[in-house]
Amino acid sequence: MSENQVHDYVLSPDELKEIWAKYGKPGETAPGTKATKNVTIELNQILNLMKKPARKTLSQQRQVFRH
């Protein structure tokens, strides 16, 4: 099995500005366009849903009562 490797990259201020100009800074949906509060809330809701265990289907719930 291969081991997980971590690679660190050190960017100069000019390289960082170039990346930000191309892809946007953290918290932006596009370069120069800040993410709205709604986008942030929706992303958090999606992440929270992914963390929750899946709900049992109705047929699975009925099987519990049959036993």
N, C-alpha and C positions, 0 to 999 in steps of 0.2 A: 504494500500500500504506500502511496506517495504521501509525503508530509506536506502540510500546508506551509507555504512560504509567504513571508511578508516582505514587500518591497517598499522602501521609502524613497520618495523623490523630493529633492530640494530644488525649488524653482526660484529664479531671480525675480525681483519685482517686475521687470519688463516682461518676462515669460508669463507671469501671473496675470498681468494686465492684458496680454494678448489672448489668453484663454478666456478671461472674463468678457472681452470684447466679442469673442466668437460664440461662446455658449451662455453667457450671462453669469451674474454673481449668484451665490446662494440666496434663495428667497425670491428669485425672479423667474417668471415663466418664459421670458425671452430677454435678450440683452436690452437693458434699459427699461423693462416692463416689470414692475413689482407685482408679485402674486397678490390677488385680492384676498380678503379675509375669508370669503366663501371657499376659495380653492383650498386654503389651508385647512379649514374645518372639514371639507369633504375628504381630503387626503387622510386626515386623522381618523375620520369615521371608518374609512376603508381599512386602514391599518388595524383599528380596534376590532373590526369584524374578522379580520384574518387571524387575530390572536385567540378569539373565542372558539371553543370546541364546537364541532358541528352538532346541530340539534338532531334529535332522533326523529325519524319519520313516524307517521301515525301507525303504520304496521309494526314498527319496532316497539312502540309504546304498548300496543295491544298484546304483543307477545309477552311482555313483562307481567301483565295482569292474568294471562292464561296459565301461568306456571304456579 
